[in-house]
Structures are given as C-alpha cells and as structure tokens.
C-alpha cells in the first residue's frame, strides 16, 4: 500500500514523485496505479468535502460518506452545468459582486477580500481575480448564450506545464532553456486555450520576445460573451435585438484595434514566422482548425519545412464542425517541416494534456482518474477490456476545487497495456461529442473561438459607429 508521503507527492507533485520521468508516469502496473489513485481520491474527498458546499450537498444527497473504491466517486462527478449555475442576469447586469460570491462556493481560494462591486465588464472582473487572488478561472466560449467558469488556481497550470517541459526538453541538460512559442491566437485572454497559452509563455517559452502570436491583444471575454449571445439570438431570429452594454461602448478604440489585427489574418502571420523562425526549433499549441488554417496559408505562399524537424507541434481537438480535410495532417507536416504531429486530448476543466502514441491511443495522465460512463444510465462501466461511453474524469492535481467532471465526449477506452509500452489507459483517436447529437452543452472549448470573436467584433464595431 502507498505511504502517506507517496499519496501526497503523487497528487500534489507528480513531477517529483515520478523523478521527472515521462516513462515512469505511464508504465506503472495498473493495479499499483489504481491503488495510488484511490488513496489520492480519498485524500481529496477528505480535504474538500466540507470546504466546498456543492460537494458536501452532492455527497449528502447521494449518501456518499467515504470512498472505498474509485467508482464510489462517480455520483460526485460534476456535470458541466455546475460551472455556469449562476443566474444569467449576473453577467447581463454586471453584478460581479454576486458572481464572486457564487464562484467562492466552488473554490477554497479565499475571495472574501475581492471587491467586485465596481466592475463593469467580465474582463475587468477576471483581471481583478487574477491580480488579487491565486484563482485563474478559465471561461468557455459561451456558445449557449452564457459562460462557464472553471475555478482553476495558478498552481494548476504551473504544475501542468512544469510537466510539459519534459516533452519539450527530454534532455535534462536542456530544461533551463528558452524556446520560441508559435501561438496562432490572441496573445492574452482567459478562455481555456488562452490560459494554456499563458502558461506556456511563462513556463516554457520563458522569454516574451520568443512568443509569436497571430494577434497582439486580448481575446476579450466580453466580446466572446457577446459572440455567444449573437449566435443564440440568431438561432431565435432575434440577432438585431442584442444590446451592447455601455461598458463595451467605452472600449471602442480597443475593439477597433482588435478588429484591425484580426483582419491582417494568417497570411501576414506565416510570412512573419518565415522571416524570423525558419529552421528554428519551436513549440506550438492550438486547435486543429486554427493550425490547419495556418498551414494552408503558408503552403499557399510556398512556405514549407519552416521549422526544425524536432519541433514540438501540438494539436488538440476543436475543429468548428467536427470535420477536417482529408489532407490536413499532411498539410500541417509539410508546412511545419516535422515528421509527426503531437496530438493531445485536453479540456480546460482537467489539468492534463493526454498525449497520442504511435499505436493510436491518447494515454490518460496518471494523476487523472478516467471514468467511462454508460451513455444511458450514467453508471461507470467496468475498468477492463474495451469500453465505449461518456468520458468523465477526476483531476487529482486539483486541490482548491473539486476535480470530478463529466464531459460531453463519447470515447472508446482500452484498459489493457498498449503496444507502445505504456500501461496507462488509452482512448481511441475517434472521439465524438454527445453534445452535437443532443443540442450542445457549452463545455469549456476553444473550437471556433477565433471565428466567433471576429464575428462579434464586426457586429460590435458596426454598432459603435
């Protein structure tokens, strides 16, 4: 059985627990991994049950008083709606003091000293939290007309990207080096993808001058919220009834500049990359659709083999309509000059970048407890063989919020050891969305965020003329 020290290190500092070894992280005997995960899950339940009112209420309603097995926590996994369970009027009416009170029930970070009564924008509220607390909420794209806020702390992203440095710098002698970060998105923001981008800038790129972004400004949460409202209103035939708050009217110059930057597009961006980074080793992280647009723009301009072959070129799911051209991987490799893409399966609610192996599986990080739930009953399926159902997770790294989360993803898991040598459970690459069949669920996703921002900026600036 694992010792108390083992449990603490495994759940709080996996980098040290696994002696900075990616191999060690994914080659634990499955029974040993299950024992560690169960012990860490018990620890998190004991730590957080009475500190988070939502967890305490769920545990009492489900009559869960202790965790005897991994599946005992299944009734306590949050549905995605928890992160947008506040009254929608709080955003529409800029009642950020009450929104802070709501958020405080989902985190152990002390928000009592945050005076949000004077905030008149989502960006201002999030900036206040960033500046005065350890909280780093990741907001959704607001496709349902409201926004989710996952209550991460700074430490969550810090731990994750300390681990990702192992993938970028596998040679221990290089791990203090800086590297160019290619990020075809806005330089700053607080959406899921933007939080990851900021962590890479700080933890991996290290030097602000080595960060190369498509847009130099802020991916405004207020504009993203407007984009969600516009799309929801358009679906009802009421787009012309969307009202722009006065607080956004005061930021007209900022939004005009953001639109000018957006209009410069991928063409100028890839030409800048070619001028500055040809032949250099880089790291890049973005969604499939955005990176494909970058590759397409480059190939149209005759730019191929741009970066060093050992660049870490990470792609995550998130094409706007769930489909990509047949040649998208080949186009990306030709443009970048890399022999393979580093596919990752990730979501902002969970502190993990699950990497894709040569045998066709996304391997779940050991500090993440995977659940595959029956699509109809929500009950956890057996943890053996090959199973298909709804993906759910318990993020053991989360120590200031509840790590249990039910996703909208339909997955197939193989619990047996993989031909690549990893023993961690692996998901097949074909991951579907229950939400697409059931009308959407506003999971904290970055799909189409650039396009949605562009549409909202165009609408906003037309209305401000």
C-alpha positions in Angstrom: 0.0 0.0 0.0 1.3 3.5 -0.7 2.5 5.6 2.2 1.0 8.9 3.2 4.1 10.6 1.7 3.7 8.7 -1.5 0.0 9.7 -1.7 0.8 13.4 -1.0 3.6 13.5 -3.7 1.6 11.6 -6.3 -1.4 14.0 -6.0 0.5 17.3 -5.4 3.8 17.0 -7.2 3.8 14.2 -9.8 6.9 15.6 -11.4 8.9 14.8 -8.2 7.0 11.6 -7.5 8.0 10.2 -10.9 11.5 11.6 -10.7 10.9 13.8 -13.8 10.4 10.7 -15.9 7.7 10.5 -18.6 8.4 6.8 -19.0 7.8 6.2 -15.3 4.5 8.1 -15.4 3.0 5.7 -17.9 4.5 2.4 -17.0 3.2 1.8 -13.5 1.5 -1.6 -13.2 -2.3 -1.0 -13.5 -3.0 -2.3 -10.0 -0.4 0.0 -8.5 -1.7 3.0 -10.4 -5.3 2.1 -9.2 -4.1 1.9 -5.6 -2.4 5.3 -5.8 -5.4 6.9 -7.5 -7.8 5.5 -4.9 -5.7 6.7 -2.0 -5.3 10.2 -3.5 -9.0 10.3 -4.3 -9.8 9.5 -0.6 -7.4 12.3 0.4 -9.1 14.9 -1.9 -12.5 13.8 -0.6 -11.5 14.3 3.0 -9.8 17.6 2.2 -12.5 19.2 0.2 -15.9 17.6 1.1 -16.7 20.1 3.9 -14.9 23.1 2.3 -16.9 23.1 -0.9 -20.6 23.4 -0.3 -21.5 21.9 -3.7 -19.5 18.8 -2.9 -21.0 18.5 0.6 -24.5 18.8 -0.8 -23.9 16.2 -3.5 -22.3 13.8 -1.1 -25.2 14.1 1.4 -27.8 13.7 -1.4 -26.0 10.6 -2.8 -25.3 9.2 0.7 -21.6 9.1 0.0 -19.6 9.4 3.2 -16.4 7.6 2.3 -14.6 6.4 -0.9 -14.0 2.7 -0.8 -13.4 2.2 -4.5 -12.8 4.5 -7.5 -16.3 4.1 -8.7 -17.7 5.4 -5.4 -16.8 8.9 -6.5 -18.9 8.6 -9.8 -22.0 10.1 -8.2 -19.9 13.1 -7.2 -18.6 14.0 -10.6 -19.8 17.5 -11.6 -21.9 17.9 -14.7 -20.7 20.7 -16.9 -23.6 22.9 -15.9 -22.1 23.4 -12.4 -19.7 25.9 -13.9 -22.5 28.1 -15.2 -25.0 27.5 -12.5 -25.3 31.2 -11.6 -28.3 33.3 -12.6 -27.6 34.6 -16.2 -28.7 38.0 -15.1 -25.5 38.4 -13.1 -23.5 38.7 -16.3 -26.1 40.7 -18.3 -26.4 43.2 -15.4 -22.7 43.3 -14.4 -23.4 42.1 -10.9 -19.9 40.8 -10.4 -20.0 41.0 -6.6 -22.7 38.3 -6.6 -20.9 36.4 -9.3 -17.8 36.4 -7.0 -20.0 35.0 -4.2 -21.2 32.2 -6.5 -17.7 31.4 -7.6 -16.4 31.3 -4.0 -18.6 28.3 -3.4 -16.7 26.3 -6.0 -13.2 27.0 -4.7 -11.2 27.0 -1.5 -9.3 30.1 -2.6 -10.4 33.0 -0.3 -12.3 35.6 -2.3 -13.7 37.5 0.7 -11.3 40.4 0.1 -12.3 40.8 -3.6 -14.4 43.9 -4.0 -16.0 43.4 -7.4 -18.9 45.8 -6.9 -17.2 48.4 -9.1 -16.5 46.0 -12.0 -18.5 46.7 -15.2 -17.0 44.1 -17.5 -16.2 40.4 -17.5 -12.6 41.2 -18.5 -12.3 43.6 -15.5 -13.7 41.0 -13.1 -11.3 38.4 -14.3 -8.4 40.8 -14.1 -9.4 41.6 -10.5 -9.3 37.9 -9.6 -6.0 37.4 -11.4 -4.4 40.3 -9.7 -5.6 39.8 -6.2 -6.0 36.1 -5.8 -4.5 32.8 -6.7 -7.6 32.0 -8.8 -7.2 31.7 -12.6 -10.8 31.0 -13.9 -11.0 29.6 -17.4 -14.1 30.7 -19.2 -16.0 29.0 -22.0 -16.8 30.4 -25.4 -20.3 31.0 -24.3 -21.9 29.2 -27.3 -25.2 28.7 -25.3 -25.6 32.4 -24.6 -23.9 32.3 -21.2 -20.5 31.4 -19.9 -18.9 28.7 -17.8 -16.1 29.5 -15.4 -13.8 26.6 -14.3 -12.2 27.8 -11.0 -8.6 26.8 -11.6 -5.8 28.2 -9.4 -2.5 29.4 -10.7 -0.8 26.4 -9.2 -2.9 24.1 -11.5 -1.4 25.5 -14.7 2.1 25.8 -13.1 2.2 22.1 -12.3 0.9 21.0 -15.7 3.4 23.0 -17.7 6.3 22.1 -15.4 5.5 18.5 -16.5 5.1 19.5 -20.2 8.7 20.8 -20.2 9.6 17.1 -20.1 8.0 16.7 -23.6 9.6 19.9 -24.9 13.1 19.2 -23.4 13.5 15.4 -22.9 17.2 16.0 -22.3 17.6 17.1 -18.7 20.6 19.3 -19.7 18.3 21.5 -21.8 15.4 22.0 -19.3 16.5 25.6 -18.4 16.5 26.7 -22.0 14.0 29.1 -23.6 12.3 28.2 -26.9 10.2 30.0 -29.5 6.4 29.6 -29.0 4.2 29.8 -32.0 0.7 30.6 -30.9 -1.8 31.4 -33.7 -4.2 33.2 -31.4 -4.6 36.3 -29.3 -1.6 37.0 -27.0 -3.6 37.3 -23.9 -7.0 36.1 -22.6 -8.7 33.9 -20.1 -10.5 31.3 -22.1 -9.4 27.7 -21.8 -6.9 27.9 -24.7 -5.7 31.3 -23.6 -4.9 30.0 -20.1 -2.9 27.2 -21.6 -1.1 29.7 -23.9 -0.2 32.0 -21.0 1.2 29.0 -19.0 3.4 28.0 -22.0 4.6 31.6 -22.3 5.6 31.6 -18.7 6.8 28.1 -18.1 8.2 27.0 -21.5 9.0 29.9 -23.8 10.4 31.9 -20.8 11.2 35.0 -22.9 8.4 37.3 -24.0 10.3 38.1 -27.2 10.1 34.4 -28.2 6.3 34.4 -28.2 4.9 34.7 -31.7 1.1 35.3 -31.8 -1.4 35.9 -34.5 -3.0 38.8 -32.7 -1.1 41.1 -30.2 -4.0 41.9 -28.0 -6.6 40.5 -25.7 -9.2 37.8 -26.5 -11.9 39.7 -24.7 -14.2 37.6 -22.5 -16.8 40.4 -23.0 -16.6 40.0 -26.8 -16.8 36.2 -26.5 -19.9 36.6 -24.4 -21.3 38.9 -27.0 -20.5 36.3 -29.7 -22.4 33.6 -27.8 -25.4 35.9 -27.3 -25.3 36.8 -31.0 -25.4 33.2 -32.1 -28.1 32.3 -29.6 -30.1 35.3 -30.7 -29.6 34.5 -34.4 -31.0 31.0 -33.8 -34.1 32.6 -32.4 -34.3 35.1 -35.2 -33.6 38.0 -32.8 -30.0 39.0 -33.6 -31.0 42.6 -34.1 -32.3 42.8 -30.5 -28.9 42.2 -28.9 -27.9 45.2 -26.8 -24.3 46.3 -26.4 -23.6 47.3 -22.7 -22.3 50.8 -22.1 -19.1 49.4 -20.6 -18.3 48.0 -24.0 -19.1 51.2 -25.8 -16.4 52.9 -23.7 -13.8 50.4 -25.1 -14.5 51.3 -28.8 -10.9 52.1 -29.6 -9.7 48.8 -28.1 -12.2 46.8 -30.1 -11.4 48.6 -33.3 -7.7 47.8 -32.9 -8.6 44.1 -32.2 -10.6 44.0 -35.4 -7.7 45.6 -37.4 -5.4 42.9 -36.0 -7.9 40.2 -36.9 -8.2 41.4 -40.5 -4.4 41.1 -41.0 -5.0 37.3 -41.0 -2.9 34.2 -41.3 -1.1 35.3 -44.4 0.9 38.1 -42.7 1.4 35.9 -39.7 3.1 33.0 -41.6 5.2 35.4 -43.5 6.4 36.9 -40.2 7.2 33.4 -39.0 9.1 32.6 -42.1 11.2 35.8 -41.7 12.0 35.1 -38.1 11.9 31.4 -37.3 12.9 29.5 -40.4 14.9 26.4 -39.4 14.5 27.0 -35.6 13.1 24.6 -33.1 9.7 25.8 -31.8 6.8 24.6 -29.6 3.2 25.3 -30.8 -0.2 24.5 -29.3 -3.5 25.2 -30.8 -6.7 23.6 -32.1 -6.8 21.5 -35.3 -8.8 24.0 -37.3 -6.7 27.1 -36.4 -3.4 25.3 -37.1 -4.7 23.9 -40.4 -5.6 27.5 -41.5 -2.0 28.5 -40.6 -0.6 25.6 -42.6 -2.9 26.3 -45.6 -1.9 30.0 -45.6 1.8 29.0 -45.5 1.6 26.4 -48.3 -0.4 28.9 -50.5 2.6 31.2 -50.2 5.1 28.5 -50.9 6.3 28.1 -47.3 7.2 24.5 -46.5 9.5 22.9 -44.0 9.5 26.0 -41.9 10.7 24.8 -38.5 13.3 22.4 -37.2 12.2 18.7 -37.5 12.4 18.2 -33.7 9.9 21.0 -33.0 7.1 20.1 -30.7 4.0 20.8 -32.7 0.9 20.1 -30.5 -2.6 19.9 -31.9 -5.8 19.4 -29.9 -9.3 18.6 -31.0 -11.6 21.5 -31.8 -12.5 21.9 -35.4 -15.6 24.0 -35.8 -17.9 21.4 -37.3 -16.1 18.2 -36.2 -14.6 17.6 -39.6 -11.3 18.3 -41.3 -10.0 18.0 -44.9 -8.6 14.6 -45.7 -5.1 16.1 -46.2 -4.9 18.2 -43.1 -2.2 16.2 -41.3 0.0 16.0 -44.4 -0.5 19.8 -45.0 0.5 20.6 -41.4 3.6 18.4 -41.6 4.7 19.8 -44.9 4.3 23.4 -43.7 6.0 22.9 -40.4 8.6 20.5 -41.6 8.0 18.0 -38.8 7.8 14.2 -39.3 4.9 13.9 -36.9 2.3 16.0 -35.0 2.0 15.8 -31.3 -1.8 15.2 -30.8 -3.2 15.9 -27.4 -6.6 15.3 -25.8 -7.3 18.0 -23.4 -10.0 20.2 -21.9 -9.8 23.3 -19.6 -11.7 21.6 -16.8 -9.0 18.9 -16.3 -5.3 19.6 -15.6 -3.8 17.3 -18.2 -2.5 17.1 -21.8 -3.1 13.5 -22.7 -0.6 12.6 -25.5 -1.2 10.4 -28.5 1.1 7.4 -29.1 2.3 5.7 -32.3 -0.2 2.9 -31.7 -3.2 5.2 -31.9 -4.2 5.9 -28.3 -4.4 9.0 -26.2 -2.8 7.9 -22.9 -4.5 9.4 -19.8 -2.1 11.0 -17.4 -1.7 9.0 -14.2 -3.0 11.8 -11.9 -6.3 11.8 -13.8 -8.8 9.1 -12.9 -10.7 8.1 -16.0 -14.3 7.0 -15.9 -16.3 5.7 -18.9 -20.0 6.1 -18.1 -22.9 4.2 -19.6 -24.5 6.7 -22.0 -28.0 5.9 -20.8 -27.6 5.3 -17.1 -24.5 7.3 -16.2 -23.1 4.3 -14.3 -19.4 3.6 -14.6 -18.5 0.8 -16.9 -16.0 -1.9 -15.8 -12.4 -0.9 -15.8 -11.2 -3.6 -18.1 -11.2 -4.6 -21.8 -12.5 -2.2 -24.4 -15.4 0.1 -23.4 -17.3 2.8 -25.1 -19.3 5.5 -23.3 -19.2 9.0 -21.9 -15.8 10.2 -20.7 -15.6 11.5 -17.1 -12.5 12.4 -15.0 -11.3 13.1 -11.6 -8.3 15.5 -11.6 -6.2 14.6 -8.6 -4.0 17.7 -9.1 -6.9 20.0 -8.3 -6.5 20.9 -4.6 -8.5 24.1 -4.5 -11.6 22.9 -6.4 -13.4 19.7 -7.0 -11.6 17.7 -9.7 -14.6 15.5 -10.7 -16.0 16.3 -14.1 -18.4 14.7 -16.6 -17.6 15.6 -20.2 -19.7 15.7 -23.3 -17.3 13.3 -25.1 -18.1 9.8 -26.4 -14.9 7.8 -26.1 -13.6 4.2 -26.5 -11.0 3.2 -24.0 -8.7 0.2 -24.0 -7.7 -0.6 -20.4 -5.1 -3.2 -21.5 -1.4 -2.3 -21.9 -0.6 -0.6 -25.2 1.8 -1.8 -27.9 3.8 1.4 -27.4 4.8 0.1 -23.9 2.6 2.3 -21.9 0.3 0.7 -19.3 -1.9 3.8 -18.7 -5.5 3.6 -20.1 -5.7 4.7 -23.7 -8.5 6.4 -25.7 -9.0 5.7 -29.4 -8.5 8.8 -31.6 -12.1 8.9 -32.8 -13.7 10.9 -30.0 -17.3 12.1 -30.6 -19.5 14.6 -28.9 -22.7 13.7 -27.3 -23.5 17.4 -27.3 -23.6 17.5 -31.1 -26.4 14.9 -31.1 -28.2 16.4 -28.1 -28.2 20.1 -28.8 -24.9 21.4 -27.3 -23.5 21.6 -23.8 -21.2 24.6 -23.7 -18.2 22.6 -22.5 -15.3 24.8 -22.0 -13.9 24.5 -25.5 -11.8 26.7 -27.8 -13.4 25.5 -31.1 -14.2 28.3 -33.4 -13.3 30.9 -30.8 -11.3 33.0 -33.3 -14.1 33.0 -35.8 -16.7 33.8 -33.1 -14.6 36.6 -31.8 -14.2 38.0 -35.4 -18.0 37.9 -35.9 -18.6 39.6 -32.6 -16.0 42.3 -33.3 -17.5 43.1 -36.6 -21.0 43.4 -35.1 -19.7 45.5 -32.2 -17.8 47.9 -34.3 -20.6 48.4 -36.8 -22.9 49.2 -33.8 -20.4 51.6 -32.3 -20.1 53.7 -35.5 
